[in-house]
Amino acid sequence: MTARPTRHNGRVRSLVPARLSPRRAARWPAALALLLLGSLAGALGTSAPLPSQAPALSCQEAPDPSGGPWPPGSAIPVRPLPAGITGRVAFYAAVYGTDGQPLRAVQLGDVDALHPLASAFKPLVVRAALQEVDAGRLSLGTRLETTPGRRSIEGYPAGRNTVEQLARLALVRSDNTASDILHLAAGPERVARAVGALSPCTRILHTTKALWAAQAGLLPDVFRPGVDGAGSAALPLEERLPVAQALNRRAQDLTGPQVEAALDRYFHGPDYDPALELAVQNTSTARAYAGLLARTLPGNDLKPTTRRLYRAWLADGCCKPAHPTLPAPFWGAKAGSGWRILTLTGAAELPGGQVLAYAYFNDGSDTLDAEDMERQIPALVRWLDATLTALAAGRPTP
């Protein structure tokens, strides 16, 4: 894996930053204070002043025909995680048959617990936009403008960009604005319903700007952080759609810099509440999302031109080894990160034609900024490669 710049979501600069960016340097004293206070509390025998992790809300779409962890009776279904991983972790990987059912699987943690996806939801947005292209309602050359209302946080593609340019940016660079523009063009309600029909445990409801604005408390007339908590994550899709639609619309009244400044204050201030992440971020479970990716990342329901582009962008996405041991003619990947969050997801086509898909979700980490969460990626990618290679070969993980 190379250390080229990439953006898993709005909180990421590069895989291995050579130095602190100006914005991160400005935030560093606050983050350092939290870290020092946590260390001092530990030394004094008291708990560190980090908020609790998101509540455990579960969702299981159907029993797993593979019988759960594979092989049956294995004492260690998956190798231990790399050192330094803290917080709540759920990992599920399976080899899927032509009927979409898992033939064998490995798992770690509660794979039916809901987790925030961070930017791992963006392939579903791009897929929806490409389906609009296939239907003739958009074209790859359609130019969509980056208006102040559509611009999300951090760097963004200015001016008018084609659907093809925006889709590549959303997947390869994880650009928030590019994803949001495509999301709005495809229709957030249409995307939410289509995803919900494929995976009842998966909720793709909000643009990046809407979810960050809601969590930062900028849209209290629609979503009140102190009142509308994580419980809303368990509501049926139809009950959540009106609020989601309102958030997506109202977020366009804000500028990207406004949201970004509010986020910096929120994440490093006393109001941060991890319970909100299940209420405002797009969510799924490790088991459900792996199954959804097995059906969608190969792009089999797209036309030849859009399928070829989709697969190429995913193959160039983060994060997988530069020289994997997993024998896969195609391996598409998408990661996401945020404040105490890291997600690694993907799907690979095996030489025999089967699909192997996986979802690694970690939230509630003791690691604070996304830039520091990223430092875990190289070791996790090596862990993933070894685990998936063993699963593909049908042998216990070493």
N, C-alpha and C positions, 0 to 999 in steps of 0.2 A: 504494500500500500504506500502510495506516495504522499508526501506532505504538502500537496498543493492546496491552495485556499478552497474552502467549500463552506456552504451554509446549510446546516440541517434545519434550522428554523431561524427565527428572528434574533436569537441570542448568541449566534456563533460567528466567529471570524475566520479561523483557519484550523486545520488539524493540529499543527504544531506551530503556534505563534512564536516568532522570533523575539518579539518584545511586546510589551503592553501597548494596545492601541490607545489613542488619546482619550476615548470615552471610557475604556476599561481602567486606565490610569486614574481618571477622575473618580471612578467608583471604588477604586481599590481601598482607600482608607476605611470606608464603611464595611466592606467585606472582610478586611483584615481585623477590624474591631470585633465582628461577630465571631471570627475564628479564634481570636485571642480570648474572648470572653468564654467561648465554649471550652477551650483548653484549661482556663483558670477554674471553671466550674468543675471540670473533671478532676483537677488536682485537689479541689476542696471536697470532693466526694458528693457533689450535687449534680443534677442533670444539666446538660448543655442547653442553652436557650434557643434551641431550634424548634420550630413548630412541629406538631405531630404530622405523620404522613396522612395521605388521603384515606378515608374510611374504606373498608373492604365491602364493596358492592359486587355481587356475583351475578353472572348470567351464563347459562349453558343452553346452547341451541338444540343439541341432541346428544344422546349417549355416544361415546367414542367406540365405534365397532372394532378398533384395533386393540381394545382392552386396556387402554391407558399406557403407562410406561412400557417400553419394549427393551430387551426381551422379557417375557413374563418371569417374575421371580427374581429379577436382577436386583442386587442390593444397591447398586449405584447406577441408576438409569442414564445419568449423564455425568460427565467428568466435573469435578468441582470448579467453581468460577475462579477467575484470576484474583489474586490478592487485591485488597483495597476496595472491593465492591461493597457498598453499604445500602441500607434502605430496603424497600420492597422490590423483589425480583420475581418475574414470571417468565418462563421460557417454554416454548412448545415448538417442536419440529416434527414433521411427518412426511413420509413418502406416500403419495396419493395415487390411487388407481384411476383408470379411465372413467370410473363412475363418480370421481370426486371424493371418495371415501378413503380415510387413512388406512394404509396397509400395515404400517408399523410406525411407532412414534417414540420420542423421548420427551421428557418434561421435567421442569424444575419449578417449585413454588406452586401457588394457586393459579392454575392456567385458566380458571373460569372467573377470576376477579377482574373487574373493570380497571383499566389503566388509561391515562392520557396518552394519545398517540404522538404528540408533538408534530413534527413535519412528516412523519411516516404516512399521513393521510393523503399527501399530494399526488401520488400515482393515481388515486381514484378520481381526483379532480381532473387531471390531464386526460385520463381515459374517457371521462364524460365529455370533455371538450372535443376529443377526437371522434367520439360517436356522433357529435353534432356535425363534424366535418363529413363523416360517412353518410349522414342523413341529408346532406346538402344545405343545412341551415347555416353553416359556416364553411369556410375554405381554409386551407393551410396558409393562403396568402392574405386572408382577411386581416386588416390592420385595426388594432384596438388601442385606444389612447390611454396613456397614464395620466389621468386627471388627478387633482389634489384629493378628491374623494376616494379614488380607487387606490391611491398610493398607500402601501402599508409601511411598516417600520423598517429602518435601516436602508441599505443601498437599494436602488430600484432602476428599472429600465425607463429612461425618459422618452418622451415623444410618443410616436405611433409605431408599434411593433406588430409583426405578423403573429398569427396563432402559432405557427411553427416555431418562431423565435421564443415566444413566451413559454411554450410547452417545454422546450429544451432547457430554458433557464429555471423553470420550476422543478425539474427533475435532476438536472446535473448540478446546478448551483443552489438548489432549494430556495430560489428567490421568492420572497413572500408576496411582493407586488405582482409578479408574473402569475403566481398561483391564484391570487385574489381576482385578478382581471379575468382569467379563464373561468374561475368559479362563478363569477357574476354573469359571464356570457353564457355558460351552460345552464345557469339557474340553480341557486342553492337548494330550493325546495325539490326540484327534479332530481338533483344529485342525492339528497337525503333519502328520498323515497326509493330510488333505484338501489342504493347501497343497503337500505333497510330490507328490501325484498330479497337480496342475495344473502344478507347476514343480519338477522334480527338483533344480534348483540352488538352490532357496530353502528355508531352514530357519527355521521359526517354532516354536521349542522352549520358550522360557523366558518366564515373566512378568517384568515389569520388576524386581520385588523379588528374584526368584531370580537374575537375571543380575548385578544390582549386588552382591548378597550374595556370589555366587561370585567375582566379580572382586576384591572387597575382602578375600577370604580368610576369610570368616565361616563357611564350610561345608566345612572341610578333611576331614571324614569322608566327604564325597561327592565334592568336587572340590578337588584340591590345586594351587593356582596354580603352585607351583614344579615340579610334576611333570606334571600334566595340561595340556599346552600347546596351541598352535594346531593341532598335528597332528590333534587330535580333530575339528576342523572338517571334515576330509576324509573322516571315517568315514561309512559308509552310515547312512541314517536309522534303521534297526532297531537298529544298535549304539549310537546316541546316545540313543534314547528312554528306556532305563532310567535313565541318569544324569540326563537332563532331568526325568523324573518325580520322581526323588528330590530334585532341587534345588527343584522347584516345591513339593513337600510340606514339605521342611525349612525353606524360607524363611519359612513361616508360623509357625515357632517364634520368629522374630525380630520385633522391633518396627521400624516405619519409622524412628524416630529413631536406633535402634542402627545400622541400615544406613547412614543418611545420615552419621552421625559417622565411621563406618569409611571411607566413601568419601572424605570430606574428608582424612583422614589418608593414605589410599592414593594418591590422585591427586597430592598435594603432597609425597609422601615418596619414599624410594629404591626402594620395591618396585614402582612402576608399571611394567607390562609391556604394551606395545601388542599383543603377540602373543596375549594372552589375549582380546582383543576378538573375534577370530574364533572362539574356543572357547566363549565364554559368551553373546555377543550373538546376536540373530537376524540372519541373513546372507542375502545373495544377490549376484548379479552385476548390473551395470547393464543388460546386454542381457536377461537372464532376467527381471529385475524389471519392466522396462518392458513386456515381453510379458505378464506376469502381471497388471499393472495394467490393460492394455488389455482384458483379459477380465473383470476383477472390479470396477473402480471404477465403471463405468456402472451396475452393480447389476441387470443384465438377468436374473439368475437369482433375484432376490427377487420377492416378491409386490408388488402395486401400492403398498400402504401403507408397507411397510418400504423399498421402493425409493425412494419419494418422500422419506422421512426421510433415508435414507442419502445420497442425492444432495444434499439441502439442507445437511446437515452438512459434507460434503466441499467443497461450493461455498463454505462459510464458513470453510474451514480455511486454514492457512498453508502455502505462501506463493505468491502470485501478484499481478500488478499490480491496483490498484484500477480502472484503466481500460485493459485490455489491448488491444493491436493485433491479437492472435490472434482471428480470427472464430470464436467457439465458443459455441453456445447453452448448453453445459454444460462447466465446467472444474472438476474436483475435484482438490484438492491436499492433500498431507501432508508435513510437514518433520520433521526430527529433528536434534538436536545433542547434543554431549557434549564431553568432554575431547579436544580436537584433532579433533573429528568434526563434519561437517555433511552432511546429506542433504536433497535437494529432489526430491520425486516427485509424479507426478500423471498424469491422463488427461483429455482433452478430446474432446468430440464435435463434429465439423466439420459445416458446413451440408449437405454432401453425404451425411452419414450415416457417414462413416468415422471411426475413432477414432485420435487421436494420443496416444501415451503416452511418458513420459520418466522417466529416473532419473539424478540427479546425485549421485555419491558422492565425498566427500572425507574421507580420514582421514590420520593422521600429520602433521597441520598443525603449523607452528611456533607457531600461535596456541593458547594454552592453554585457558582457561576457555570454557565454552559461551557465556557472556554476551558474550565478545569475538568468538567465532565468528559470533554473530548479526549483528554489525556488517557482515558481508560480504553479508548477505541482500539489501538493497535493490539493490545493483549487480548481483548474480547474478540477481535477478528480472527486471531490465531486459534482461540478457543472454539469459535464457531466453525472454522474450517475443519478442525480435527473432529468435532462432534458430528458435523454433517457428513463428513467422509465416512465415518464409521457407520452412521445410520444408512447411508446409501449402499454401503457394502453389505449390510445385514449382519453386522457383528457388534458386540458390546464396545462401548467407547473405552479407549485406553485410560 
